[in-house]
Amino acid sequence: MKVLLVNGSPRERGNTARALKEVADALKAEGIESEIAWIGVKPVRGCVACGQCKQKSLGRCAFDDDVANRIAEKLPEADGIVLGSPTYYGQPSGALLAIWQRICFSAGAHIKEKPAACVAVCRRGGSTAAFQCMNMPFEMLNAPLATSQYWNVAFGRAEGECAADEEGMQTMRTLARNMAWLIKNLRGPNSVPPSSQEQWRPTSFIR
Ligand SMILES: Cc1cc2nc3c(=O)[nH]c(=O)nc-3n(C[C@H](O)[C@H](O)[C@H](O)COP(=O)(O)O)c2cc1C
């Protein structure tokens, strides 16, 4: 069993990384492997709604010139997903949103029915808004959200400073234990996924 943790910060060893490490270490204690994938600092595209990924059933974004598909490629072997970001103006980082929207649109099938969670770090405020924002795609992709004892946020400014946020770190460990519990139960022999019970009927409410 393996969890993919995505670090959506331009700082590879910043507070997002530190919070995700706390999750990864607690997952390890539960017997679950993890991998932290960093989105890097190179330019990334936003979705241009070309629809090529759907029309050609690519299972990946038609644009292969940035990190989006490198992260999407890791999804099939993941049993759980944790998305992490710094808070920028009360929102997740723009780079993370740009690639994650493309990943959800083109490779959402590999997210479906997998326990998921989001983690946001900030200096002082706005992390709960960033956290809610990151939860939204998972809620549309039939991914059961793993929760914790509080919203999954931690505070810090300088790189790694959030390690001193005791309650924040405890929240990360509790999240990991809850996610491990979900993964183990959903992967059990008696667990039947609800997919295919009813076909999706998309409407625009006017036709
Ligand atoms: C462009 C930018 C915008 C930011 N906006 C906020 C904010 O709205 N609220 C906040 O508390 N901190 C804000 N910060 C501070 C970061 O969220 C904070 O330093 C965080 O720990 C960085 O995470 P990282 O180390 O993973 O990059 C901002 C930082 C930058 C660079």
PDBQT file of the ligand as one rigid body, heavy atoms in Angstrom, charges set to zero:
ROOT
HETATM    1  C1  LIG A 301       3.108  34.956  -2.805  1.00  0.00    +0.000 C 
HETATM    2  C2  LIG A 301       2.916  34.580  -1.371  1.00  0.00    +0.000 A 
HETATM    3  C3  LIG A 301       1.699  34.778  -0.771  1.00  0.00    +0.000 A 
HETATM    4  C4  LIG A 301       1.482  34.420   0.567  1.00  0.00    +0.000 A 
HETATM    5  N1  LIG A 301       0.239  34.568   1.111  1.00  0.00    +0.000 NA
HETATM    6  C5  LIG A 301       0.030  34.202   2.398  1.00  0.00    +0.000 A 
HETATM    7  C6  LIG A 301      -1.276  34.300   2.978  1.00  0.00    +0.000 A 
HETATM    8  O1  LIG A 301      -2.269  34.658   2.335  1.00  0.00    +0.000 OA
HETATM    9  N2  LIG A 301      -1.407  33.969   4.291  1.00  0.00    +0.000 N 
HETATM   10  C7  LIG A 301      -0.353  33.538   5.047  1.00  0.00    +0.000 A 
HETATM   11  O2  LIG A 301      -0.536  33.307   6.228  1.00  0.00    +0.000 OA
HETATM   12  N3  LIG A 301       0.875  33.380   4.515  1.00  0.00    +0.000 NA
HETATM   13  C8  LIG A 301       1.085  33.688   3.197  1.00  0.00    +0.000 A 
HETATM   14  N4  LIG A 301       2.327  33.498   2.639  1.00  0.00    +0.000 N 
HETATM   15  C9  LIG A 301       3.376  32.820   3.449  1.00  0.00    +0.000 C 
HETATM   16  C10 LIG A 301       3.457  31.317   3.148  1.00  0.00    +0.000 C 
HETATM   17  O3  LIG A 301       2.170  30.721   3.080  1.00  0.00    +0.000 OA
HETATM   18  C11 LIG A 301       4.244  30.611   4.245  1.00  0.00    +0.000 C 
HETATM   19  O4  LIG A 301       5.547  31.143   4.344  1.00  0.00    +0.000 OA
HETATM   20  C12 LIG A 301       4.311  29.124   4.045  1.00  0.00    +0.000 C 
HETATM   21  O5  LIG A 301       4.888  28.524   5.178  1.00  0.00    +0.000 OA
HETATM   22  C13 LIG A 301       5.149  28.743   2.819  1.00  0.00    +0.000 C 
HETATM   23  O6  LIG A 301       5.095  27.358   2.631  1.00  0.00    +0.000 OA
HETATM   24  P1  LIG A 301       6.342  26.586   1.957  1.00  0.00    +0.000 P 
HETATM   25  O7  LIG A 301       7.493  26.713   2.923  1.00  0.00    +0.000 OA
HETATM   26  O8  LIG A 301       5.895  25.184   1.779  1.00  0.00    +0.000 OA
HETATM   27  O9  LIG A 301       6.621  27.256   0.656  1.00  0.00    +0.000 OA
HETATM   28  C14 LIG A 301       2.551  33.860   1.319  1.00  0.00    +0.000 A 
HETATM   29  C15 LIG A 301       3.805  33.667   0.714  1.00  0.00    +0.000 A 
HETATM   30  C16 LIG A 301       3.994  34.029  -0.611  1.00  0.00    +0.000 A 
HETATM   31  C17 LIG A 301       5.340  33.780  -1.268  1.00  0.00    +0.000 C 
ENDROOT
TORSDOF 0
